[in-house]
Structures are given as structure tokens and as C-alpha cells.
Amino acid sequence: MDQQRDKRIECKNGTLIIPFHDDGFQRKMLIFKKKILGIVKKALREIRAAERRGEREPDASKHWERLAKEFNWLFGPDACQIVFGTDLISAEMLTEFFDKLDPYIDEWSSELLEEQRAKQHFRK
């Protein structure tokens, strides 16, 4: 891992280190987003089914625990604690986090593309 090129985000409970330059990270990000979508859809289906049966809303904590597990898988151990200050996170918390992170990802992606273009240019 190239620690000098890792991206650092200051969060309320510490620094989140993102190995964005690593090709595997971008693939993991896509897998993560698909998993998150599946978890949230399943939670919503359970809530709607309970509403149709006239029951109170089911406990969604198992889904939020899975969200946290996937978040830590992508960003590293204790990432939930660093970013959110808790080990249980919700879809709303993730949405807010990625809304704030997306501009950085766009910037880092542009930097990565420029780097790759420069390497290709010098190989010719």
C-alpha cells in the first residue's frame, strides 16, 4: 500500500484513511454500493410487510449492523466509529456521508486519470 498517496478525511472521531489509488478500492466501492442497496431494500420490504399486516415497525437494527459491517469492510476496522461515532449506522447516515464524500471522489478520480494518461504518454 502506498501510504503517501492514501487520502485522508478528518471526521468527528478521528481520521479516515482511504487507499483511493488502489485499483481494488474502486472495485470494492462498487461492490459495497450494491450490497448497501440490497440491505436497504430488504429492510424496506420488511417494514412495508409489517405495515400491511398492521404490525408495528420491525426492529431494523440487524440491517443497520450489516450496513456498519460493510462500511468497515470498505474503509477499514473502526471506520464506523471514526466517521459516525457508533457501530450502528442507518441508510440516512450513509447517504449524508457519501453526499459529502462524492466531490472528493470526483476530484481523486480526475487526479488518477491524469496520472494514468501521463504514464501512457511517457511509455510511447
Backbone as CSV, one residue per row, in Angstrom:
resi,resn,N_x,N_y,N_z,CA_x,CA_y,CA_z,C_x,C_y,C_z
1,MET,0.844,-1.180,0.000,0.000,0.000,0.000,0.889,1.242,0.000
2,ASP,0.587,2.197,-0.834,1.334,3.440,-0.941,0.741,4.462,0.020
3,GLN,1.264,4.494,1.250,0.672,5.332,2.285,0.766,6.818,1.963
4,GLN,1.743,7.222,1.176,1.865,8.640,0.843,0.728,9.096,-0.066
5,ARG,0.120,8.162,-0.785,-0.949,8.534,-1.707,-2.327,8.248,-1.145
6,ASP,-2.414,7.691,0.057,-3.709,7.478,0.694,-4.398,8.822,0.883
7,LYS,-5.699,8.821,0.790,-6.483,10.037,1.013,-6.960,10.041,2.460
8,ARG,-6.932,11.190,3.062,-7.313,11.309,4.469,-8.490,12.266,4.597
9,ILE,-9.478,11.820,5.364,-10.663,12.629,5.624,-10.757,12.805,7.141
10,GLU,-10.768,14.052,7.584,-10.930,14.324,9.010,-12.406,14.182,9.367
11,CYS,-12.688,13.340,10.335,-14.054,13.077,10.779,-14.179,13.478,12.238
12,LYS,-15.380,13.382,12.759,-15.602,13.850,14.130,-14.854,13.032,15.173
13,ASN,-14.496,11.795,14.864,-13.827,10.947,15.852,-12.465,10.443,15.392
14,GLY,-11.840,11.150,14.464,-10.518,10.735,14.003,-10.354,10.944,12.510
15,THR,-9.364,10.291,11.956,-9.048,10.424,10.542,-9.348,9.124,9.819
16,LEU,-10.136,9.219,8.755,-10.436,8.072,7.907,-9.402,8.057,6.790
17,ILE,-8.696,6.944,6.655,-7.668,6.825,5.619,-8.228,5.966,4.499
18,ILE,-8.230,6.510,3.294,-8.824,5.842,2.141,-7.739,5.555,1.113
19,PRO,-7.493,4.275,0.806,-6.470,3.930,-0.197,-7.036,4.076,-1.607
20,PHE,-7.411,5.291,-1.966,-8.136,5.517,-3.213,-7.313,5.164,-4.448
21,HIS,-6.000,5.285,-4.377,-5.137,4.993,-5.525,-5.127,3.508,-5.874
22,ASP,-5.513,2.690,-4.935,-5.516,1.244,-5.120,-6.689,0.842,-6.017
23,ASP,-6.397,0.181,-7.141,-7.461,-0.235,-8.066,-8.519,-1.076,-7.367
24,GLY,-8.105,-1.874,-6.406,-9.045,-2.715,-5.675,-10.068,-1.907,-4.896
25,PHE,-9.693,-0.711,-4.467,-10.635,0.103,-3.698,-11.831,0.504,-4.547
26,GLN,-11.597,0.910,-5.784,-12.713,1.304,-6.641,-13.661,0.126,-6.878
27,ARG,-13.098,-1.067,-7.078,-13.947,-2.257,-7.253,-14.738,-2.539,-5.981
28,LYS,-14.054,-2.431,-4.831,-14.737,-2.661,-3.559,-15.855,-1.643,-3.350
29,MET,-15.655,-0.408,-3.809,-16.670,0.635,-3.662,-17.931,0.251,-4.446
30,LEU,-17.763,-0.259,-5.649,-18.920,-0.683,-6.443,-19.649,-1.854,-5.782
31,ILE,-18.892,-2.823,-5.293,-19.491,-3.964,-4.596,-20.239,-3.476,-3.362
32,PHE,-19.616,-2.574,-2.626,-20.212,-2.012,-1.411,-21.555,-1.361,-1.714
33,LYS,-21.594,-0.532,-2.737,-22.837,0.178,-3.059,-23.949,-0.802,-3.438
34,LYS,-23.614,-1.882,-4.142,-24.618,-2.894,-4.480,-25.122,-3.598,-3.227
35,LYS,-24.201,-3.936,-2.320,-24.598,-4.595,-1.077,-25.493,-3.688,-0.245
36,ILE,-25.127,-2.418,-0.166,-25.901,-1.464,0.628,-27.312,-1.350,0.075
37,LEU,-27.414,-1.249,-1.225,-28.730,-1.153,-1.856,-29.574,-2.383,-1.505
38,GLY,-28.969,-3.557,-1.548,-29.695,-4.782,-1.199,-30.152,-4.788,0.252
39,ILE,-29.291,-4.351,1.157,-29.637,-4.318,2.586,-30.794,-3.356,2.831
40,VAL,-30.721,-2.182,2.243,-31.762,-1.168,2.445,-33.090,-1.643,1.845
41,LYS,-33.042,-2.230,0.660,-34.273,-2.742,0.043,-34.918,-3.815,0.917
42,LYS,-34.101,-4.697,1.478,-34.639,-5.759,2.337,-35.285,-5.157,3.584
43,ALA,-34.629,-4.180,4.179,-35.198,-3.527,5.369,-36.527,-2.866,5.027
44,LEU,-36.593,-2.175,3.902,-37.843,-1.517,3.492,-38.957,-2.525,3.223
45,ARG,-38.615,-3.652,2.602,-39.624,-4.697,2.358,-40.198,-5.217,3.671
46,GLU,-39.330,-5.419,4.655,-39.800,-5.909,5.952,-40.694,-4.887,6.644
47,ILE,-40.334,-3.627,6.552,-41.136,-2.555,7.168,-42.503,-2.472,6.495
48,ARG,-42.515,-2.496,5.171,-43.790,-2.416,4.440,-44.673,-3.618,4.711
49,ALA,-44.066,-4.805,4.792,-44.844,-6.013,5.073,-45.475,-5.924,6.466
50,ALA,-44.734,-5.424,7.433,-45.274,-5.260,8.787,-46.419,-4.257,8.789
51,GLU,-46.272,-3.178,8.026,-47.335,-2.169,7.938,-48.597,-2.777,7.336
52,ARG,-48.444,-3.587,6.289,-49.601,-4.215,5.646,-50.323,-5.170,6.602
53,ARG,-49.576,-5.815,7.461,-50.167,-6.734,8.432,-50.709,-5.995,9.652
54,GLY,-50.498,-4.682,9.688,-50.978,-3.888,10.813,-50.105,-4.007,12.052
55,GLU,-48.904,-4.493,11.875,-47.969,-4.643,12.996,-47.130,-3.377,13.129
56,ARG,-46.514,-3.257,14.282,-45.617,-2.114,14.444,-44.345,-2.372,13.639
57,GLU,-43.603,-1.309,13.390,-42.396,-1.411,12.575,-41.409,-2.395,13.201
58,PRO,-40.873,-3.314,12.391,-39.928,-4.300,12.935,-38.600,-3.639,13.328
59,ASP,-37.883,-4.313,14.199,-36.569,-3.839,14.624,-35.603,-3.964,13.445
60,ALA,-35.083,-2.851,13.014,-34.190,-2.845,11.846,-32.718,-2.883,12.229
61,SER,-32.426,-3.055,13.506,-31.029,-2.987,13.951,-30.135,-4.020,13.268
62,LYS,-30.693,-5.197,12.923,-29.858,-6.196,12.243,-29.398,-5.677,10.876
63,HIS,-30.251,-4.898,10.226,-29.870,-4.326,8.931,-28.818,-3.236,9.112
64,TRP,-28.978,-2.432,10.147,-28.020,-1.349,10.385,-26.671,-1.923,10.800
65,GLU,-26.696,-3.072,11.500,-25.433,-3.750,11.836,-24.738,-4.231,10.570
66,ARG,-25.509,-4.746,9.628,-24.920,-5.185,8.340,-24.355,-4.008,7.572
67,LEU,-25.058,-2.861,7.601,-24.527,-1.668,6.942,-23.172,-1.301,7.538
68,ALA,-23.095,-1.344,8.865,-21.849,-0.996,9.547,-20.737,-1.976,9.180
69,LYS,-21.085,-3.263,9.143,-20.087,-4.282,8.787,-19.538,-4.028,7.385
70,GLU,-20.417,-3.728,6.439,-19.984,-3.463,5.058,-19.165,-2.174,4.973
71,PHE,-19.552,-1.167,5.752,-18.807,0.099,5.778,-17.386,-0.148,6.283
72,ASN,-17.265,-0.929,7.356,-15.938,-1.252,7.891,-15.143,-2.115,6.916
73,TRP,-15.823,-2.977,6.165,-15.153,-3.789,5.147,-14.505,-2.891,4.097
74,LEU,-15.214,-1.847,3.697,-14.703,-0.960,2.665,-13.621,-0.020,3.181
75,PHE,-13.874,0.603,4.321,-12.988,1.661,4.801,-12.021,1.228,5.897
76,GLY,-12.166,0.021,6.401,-11.231,-0.468,7.405,-11.864,-0.565,8.781
77,PRO,-11.187,-1.333,9.659,-11.717,-1.537,11.012,-11.951,-0.206,11.719
78,ASP,-13.006,-0.150,12.473,-13.361,1.036,13.262,-13.774,2.248,12.429
79,ALA,-13.987,2.068,11.136,-14.387,3.200,10.290,-15.716,3.800,10.756
80,CYS,-16.654,2.965,11.165,-17.946,3.484,11.656,-17.745,4.360,12.881
81,GLN,-16.899,3.912,13.780,-16.626,4.713,14.981,-15.959,6.028,14.605
82,ILE,-15.020,5.988,13.675,-14.305,7.199,13.266,-15.253,8.201,12.608
83,VAL,-16.080,7.711,11.706,-16.947,8.606,10.927,-18.219,8.981,11.686
84,PHE,-18.879,7.986,12.269,-20.207,8.212,12.839,-20.237,8.232,14.363
85,GLY,-19.187,7.710,14.995,-19.171,7.655,16.448,-20.023,6.542,17.018
86,THR,-20.389,5.570,16.196,-21.230,4.454,16.622,-20.984,3.254,15.716
87,ASP,-21.399,2.082,16.184,-21.284,0.874,15.375,-22.591,0.510,14.684
88,LEU,-23.644,1.243,14.949,-24.927,1.055,14.261,-25.165,2.269,13.382
89,ILE,-25.261,2.033,12.083,-25.487,3.165,11.181,-26.741,2.921,10.362
90,SER,-27.316,3.997,9.882,-28.543,3.904,9.091,-28.268,4.306,7.644
91,ALA,-29.244,4.038,6.811,-29.130,4.437,5.406,-28.994,5.953,5.289
92,GLU,-29.691,6.683,6.157,-29.608,8.152,6.124,-28.201,8.630,6.453
93,MET,-27.562,7.975,7.421,-26.194,8.347,7.783,-25.240,8.094,6.611
94,LEU,-25.420,6.945,5.946,-24.577,6.635,4.788,-24.798,7.625,3.654
95,THR,-26.050,7.974,3.420,-26.364,8.928,2.358,-25.680,10.263,2.617
96,GLU,-25.772,10.736,3.840,-25.127,12.003,4.190,-23.613,11.906,4.019
97,PHE,-23.026,10.798,4.452,-21.583,10.611,4.325,-21.160,10.651,2.856
98,PHE,-21.850,9.875,2.004,-21.455,9.826,0.593,-21.775,11.130,-0.136
99,ASP,-22.801,11.844,0.284,-23.055,13.165,-0.301,-21.863,14.089,-0.061
100,LYS,-21.268,13.969,1.117,-20.096,14.788,1.442,-18.824,14.247,0.791
101,LEU,-18.727,12.927,0.624,-17.521,12.309,0.078,-17.458,12.385,-1.446
102,ASP,-18.597,12.371,-2.119,-18.629,12.317,-3.588,-17.787,13.389,-4.282
103,PRO,-17.811,14.660,-3.837,-16.950,15.642,-4.513,-15.462,15.283,-4.421
104,TYR,-15.052,14.710,-3.301,-13.660,14.285,-3.162,-13.356,13.123,-4.108
105,ILE,-14.286,12.178,-4.202,-14.095,11.037,-5.095,-13.957,11.511,-6.536
106,ASP,-14.786,12.483,-6.936,-14.681,13.044,-8.287,-13.296,13.654,-8.506
107,GLU,-12.828,14.413,-7.529,-11.508,15.055,-7.625,-10.399,14.007,-7.706
108,TRP,-10.466,12.999,-6.836,-9.441,11.958,-6.815,-9.458,11.136,-8.100
109,SER,-10.642,10.905,-8.638,-10.756,10.157,-9.896,-10.092,10.926,-11.029
110,SER,-10.301,12.235,-11.047,-9.663,13.072,-12.072,-8.144,13.017,-11.940
111,GLU,-7.657,13.091,-10.709,-6.213,13.007,-10.472,-5.664,11.667,-10.964
112,LEU,-6.396,10.598,-10.668,-5.970,9.262,-11.067,-5.926,9.134,-12.588
113,LEU,-6.934,9.672,-13.262,-6.960,9.635,-14.732,-5.790,10.407,-15.320
114,GLU,-5.513,11.573,-14.768,-4.379,12.375,-15.248,-3.067,11.623,-15.070
115,GLU,-2.923,10.962,-13.931,-1.727,10.168,-13.665,-1.569,9.054,-14.690
116,GLN,-2.671,8.359,-14.952,-2.634,7.254,-15.904,-2.325,7.748,-17.314
117,ARG,-2.896,8.875,-17.690,-2.605,9.454,-19.012,-1.139,9.840,-19.129
118,ALA,-0.606,10.422,-18.077,0.797,10.821,-18.085,1.699,9.599,-18.210
119,LYS,1.396,8.525,-17.516,2.191,7.295,-17.607,2.150,6.734,-19.020
120,GLN,0.960,6.728,-19.639,0.827,6.226,-21.009,1.589,7.098,-21.984
121,HIS,1.559,8.393,-21.767,2.254,9.317,-22.660,3.766,9.067,-22.619
122,PHE,4.307,8.837,-21.451,5.735,8.635,-21.313,6.184,7.255,-21.785
123,ARG,5.266,6.313,-21.896,5.594,4.977,-22.386,5.756,4.954,-23.894
124,LYS,5.176,5.929,-24.573,5.220,5.961,-26.055,6.564,6.349,-26.566
